[in-house]
Amino acid sequence: MVMGKEIKPFTTDGCSSFPDGNIEQQSLWVNCCIRHDLAYWKGGTYEEKLQADKSLESCVTEVGEPEIAAIMLAGVRVGGSPFFPTSYRWGYGWSYPRGYKSFLLLITICNLGVMVGLTREVTNRYQ
């Protein structure tokens, strides 16, 4: 299987399989979920996922729903694994499977490969 090297355009479904808010305010914490989706779309390391999940919990707590925040944290810690072939997994912007890979590291490796290729081309040209 060849893994995709390019990230797909960002998409979001709000809070995925969870309500976007409560009965009175049906979009109360949806912005928290969209920020969380942005982190999930890009993916990254295990530590980056943990930080994204804790940021979601903090955001939902800040809008006045600490109990909901705790439930959401439990859900994303278990259900957001990059090893599940779901549309809301960690790193969903990339082709499956991706696992935990740093986006920055990938850019660095790609840039290094380009530099090595250019260096070889210049070296070969002037030998």
N, C-alpha and C positions, 0 to 999 in steps of 0.2 A: 504494500500500500504506500503510495506517495503522499506525504503530508503537504498540504497547501502552504505556500511560503508567503502568501499575501492575506492580509486580514480583510474580511468582508465589510461592507458598509454597516455602520451602527444601526441597530434596531432595538426597540424596547417594547415590552408588553405591560409596562407598569409593574405591578407586584406579582407577575406570573400567575401562579395558582392560588393567590391569596388576595383578599379584598384590598382595594386601594385606599380605603378609609373606613370610617364607622357609619352607622345608619344616618346620623345627623350631618356629618361632613364626609361625603362619599369619596373625596379625593384628599383626605387629610394628610396622609403620609406618602402619597404617590410620588412626590418629588424626591423623597428619600430613596424610593425604589429605583427611580430613573438614574440617580447618581450611582446607586449600587449596580445597576445594569451596565453602566458605562465601565465600571471597574471589571465586572464579569466578562463583558464583551472582549476587552483587551487581554484579560487573563494575566498571568505572571507567576510568581513564586507562591509557595504555601503561605509564607509570611504576609505577602501582599493580599492574599485571599482572606486571611485572618483579620487584617486591618480593615478591608472592605466590609466584612461582616460586622465587625465591631462598630464601624462608622454608621452602618445601617441601624444597628441597635441604638446607638446614641441619638441619631436623628429622630427616630420614632419616639424615643423617650422625651426628647426636647419638644415634640408637638403635643405632649401630655399623655402618652400612652405607654408607660413603662411595662405593663403586663403584656401588651401586644408585642412590644419590642423584644421581650424575652422569648416569646413564642416564635417570632420571626427569626431571631438569632439561631434558635435550635433547628429550625427548618432549613436555613441556608447552610449551616455547618454540616448537616447530614445530606441534604438533597442537592447541594450545589457542587458536588464533587466533579472534577474534570474527567473522571473515569466513567460517568454515566452519559450515554448518547442522547442527551436531552437538549432542547432549544434554550435552556436557561443554565446550563452547566458553566463552570469556571472556564473562561477562554472560549465562549461560544462564537466569537467572531472568527475563529480559525477552524479549519477542517478538523474533524474528529479522527483519531484521538490526538490530543495535544499534551495533556498532563500539566504539570507545573513547570513552566518555562518563563524565564524573564524576558519581557518584551525588549528592554534595554539591551540585554545581553545579545539577543538576536540581531538587533540593529548593529551592535558593535562587531559581531562575527561577520555579518554581511559586508560591512564597511572594510573590515580587515581583509576579507576575501577579494574585494575589489582592489584594495591597495596592493595585495600580493600579486594579483593578475596584472596590474599596471606596471609594477616593478619588473616582473618577468618580461613583459612586452618591451619595455624600455631597455632592459639589459640585453635581450636578444637582438634588438634593433642595432645596438652599438657594439656588438662583438665582432 
